[in-house]
Amino acid sequence: MTDKKSLPKRCAAVLSGAALVAAALAGCTKTETAESGQLLESLRDKGTITVGFAGEAPYSFNENSQLTGATVALHREIFGNLGIETVDGVQTDFGALIPGLQANRFDAVSAGMSILPQRCEQAAFSEPEFMYTTALMVKSGNPLNLTDMQSIKDSGAKMTAMTGAIESDYASALGIDAAQVATPQDGMDAVTSGRADVFALTAISLNWLKNHTPGADVDVTPSFVAVIDGKPQVGAGGTVFRTSDPDLLAAYNAELAKITSDKDKYLSIVGEFGFTERELPDPQYTTAKLCEGEI
């Protein structure tokens, strides 16, 4: 999937907010590429890596025109240790992240993306960086008494989910006709406006959104592990790379292991974004097992 051609000039290094989106649409965010297996050295030479992100707080998002979030914090630590000092961002819809990676619009995906067999067929995932559970955003008081995915189906509630997110897959598997939205804010807006009864997303994202939206007429349910066909859906997310960049993936995993094997180190990096020991990856949940659907 690599492209040996490079642009005569690389587009502006840091794009954010409206300018970032406009530039992405204009096509000037295509990253320079290297020979297969040589991307790590190319990025070290440039000192910059460009990551795709979907604006899902607290994983990776823009705040005051600055790229931030727990995944971004991990990336700055890890890529910095690899000799790549700057992490730039290209914002895109969640469902367009892997296609954008394959099209060389960025070098990696920074979104805490769920490691799923169908995604593993398209790209290469790091070892898990976060464990997560699902929650539901509902109107204050939870008038339909929703508690999990099955309760949405049983009640006939109008559901919305982010395009390409795992909760959308849960809905499809259960036969729930969920409307699709591009961002977490769009999901909250659907609930507050009455266009949806419930918005499903990772618990940490929904709680962050509620806590950072004072006065929002919503509640977030206790988190849960979704059950599909009688099987609990263990959730783990990681950074995504092209399959043609094994050098970058291997180097990243080596640095990641130093962090996830040290609870205090891990929490010193991601704790400020609301992540706790509960989100620390369990060593038994490896990417190989998640990609094979064994978990």
N, C-alpha and C positions, 0 to 999 in steps of 0.2 A: 504493500500500500504506500510505500514511500515514493516521493517525487524528487528526482535528482535536480530539477530546475529550482532556482531560487529567484525571488523577486529582486529587481535591480536595487531597490531600497526597501528596507523593512518599514512597515507602517509605524506610526507613533507608538512608542513602547508602552505607555500606560494609557488605557482608555477606560472611562468609567461613566456611569450615568447615561444620559441621553446621547452624549457624544460617542460613548462606547457602543451603544446599540446601533446608532446610525452608521458608524464605521463598519460594524459587523455586517450590516445589510449591504453596505457598499462593496464588501468583499476584500477589504484591505487588511483583514486580520489573519490572512493565511500565513502560517508560520513557515520559516525556512526549514528544510528537511536535510537529512544526511543519508549517506549510504546505510543500508540495512545493518543494524548492529553497531552503528557509530554515533548514534544520537547523543549519548552521554557526553562524549568528548566535544561534540559540536556545541552543546549547551554550555559546557564549562568555558569554552573559548569565548562565547558571547556573554556569559555571566548572567543570562536571563532565561527563564522558562515561562512559556505562556500556557495558562490553564483555562479550560472552559468551566464555567459555573452557572448555576441556574437561579441564583438569588434566593436560596432557601436558608434562612437563618434558623439556627445558629451554625450551620455547616459552612457555608460560603456565601457572602453577600456584600453589597456595597453599603457603607455607612459613612456619611459625610464625604462622599466621593472617594472613599478608600476601600480597597478590597480587604475583607476581614472574615473572621469565623474560625471555628475549631479546625476544620480541614485545612484552611489556609495557614493557620498557626503551625500545624504539623508540617505543612509543605515548606514553610519558611525555615523551620528547624532542620528538616531532612535535606532539602535541596541546598541549604546553606552549608551543611556538613559535607555535601558532595561537590562543593566549589561553585555552586550556582547561587549567586547572592540575591537576585531579584526575581520575584514571582509577579508576573503581570496577569491580568484577567480579561477574558472575553465572555460577556454574559449572553446566554441563549436559553431558549426554552428547554426544560428538562428532557423532553422527548427527542430533542435535536442534539444532545450532547455527544452520544456515540457516533452518529453520522458526521458531526462536525469534527470529531477526532479523526475519523477515517479520511475525511477530506483535507486533513492537515491544517485546519483553522487554528488548532492549538496542539500542544505537545502532550497534554494529559488532561484528565477530567477531575476537577476538584468539587465533589458534590456529596461525598459520603454515600455513593450509589450502592444499592443493594447488589450483592453478588448472587446472581441467578444463572442457572444453566443456559437459558436462551441468550443472555448477555455475554456469557463466556464464549459463545460461538462467534461473537463479533469482535471481541476485544480481550485484552489481558488485564486481569485485576491483581492488585497488590494483595498481600495477606490482610485480613480484617483489621480495620482501624477503630471501628465502633460496633458495639452490639446495640440493638434498638428494639423497641416495642411500638405498637400502634396505639393511637388514641382517636377520639372523635370530638370534633368541635360542633357544638349544638347551641341553640338559643338558650339564654339564661333560664335555669330551672329544669332543663332537659325535658321538655313537655312530652316527648315520645318515649322517655325512659330507655334510651338507647345505651347499650353497654358494650357491644362488640359487633363484628361483621354480620353474624347470623341474626342479630336483633334488627339490623337494618333491613335485611331481606324479609324477616317475619312481619315487620311493621308496615312495609311498603313505603318507607321513608324515601324522600327524594335525596339522593346522594350525589356529591361531587368529589372528584379526586384530581390530583395533578396528572397531566398527560405524561405517560411513561413511568409513573411512580408505581411502586409495588402495591399500593392500596388499590390502584386501578386494576391490577392483575387479580387481587383478591376478589374484587367486585365481579369481574368477568367470570371467574371460576365458580362463583356462587349464583350466577345468573342475575346479578343486580345491574340494572341499566344506569350506570353512573355518568353524569355529565362531566366533561373534561375542562379543566382550567389550566392556565399557564403558570401561575405563581401561587404561593400560599396566601398572599393578600387577596387574590381573586377568589380563593376558596372561602376566606372569611367574609368577603363582601357578598358572596352568594348566600351564605347563612344569614347574615344580618339583614339582607334585603328580602328574605323569604323565598328566593329562587331555589334554595336547597334547604333541606332540614338538617343535613349533616355533612361535614367535610372531614374526610379521613386522611390522616398523615401520621408521620412518626410523632410519638408523644413529646419528645424534646422540642420539636419544631412548633407544635401547636401551643405548648406552654410558653415558649419564648414569644410567639406571636401575640398571645393574649396578654402576657405580662408587659409587653412593649406597645400595647394599644390601649391606653387608659380610656375607660368609659365604654369599651366595646361590650355590646349586649350579648355576650356569649359565655359558655362554660366549656371546659375541656374535661372529658370523662377520665376516670382512672385508666392507666395504660393496660394493655392486654396483649397476649400473643395470639395472633389470628390462627384459626383452625380451618383447614381446607381438606375436605374428604377425610375427616377424622385425624389429620396429621397436623400437629403444631408447626407453624411456619417460623423457624428460628431466623431472626433477622441480623445480618451483619453487612456492613458496608466498607468499601475500600476505594482507593484511587484507581483510575482506569488509564491504561496505556494501549498503544497500538501493539498488535502481536509482532510487528516487525521491529520492535525496540526492546529486545530482551536484555540488553546491557543496562538500560535505564531502569527497567523493572527489577532486575536482580540487585542493583545497587540501592534502589529505594527500599526494597524489602530488608536488606541487611541493616540499614539505618533504622527502619521502623521497628525491627525486633528489639533494638536497644532501648526503645521508648516503651513499647507495650509490655516488656518484661520487667519494667520498673514502675510500679504504681505511682510513686511520688513524682517521678519525672513526667509520666503521662498526664497526671492531674495538674502539674505546674504549667503545662502547655495548653490544655483544653478546658481546665476547670473554670476559667473566667467566663466561658460560654455556656455554663450550666451543666456540663458533663461531669459525671460522678464515677465512682468505682463500678457502678452498675453497668456503665457503657464500656468499660475496659474489656477488650476482646478476650474470650475464653480460648486458651490454646487448643482445645479439642476441635474447635470450629475452624478448620483450615479452608483456604480458598479451593484447594483441590476437591475436598469433600463437598463444599457448597456448589462448585461448578458441576459436579457429578449428580447433584440432587440427592446426596446421601443423608443430608441433614434436613 
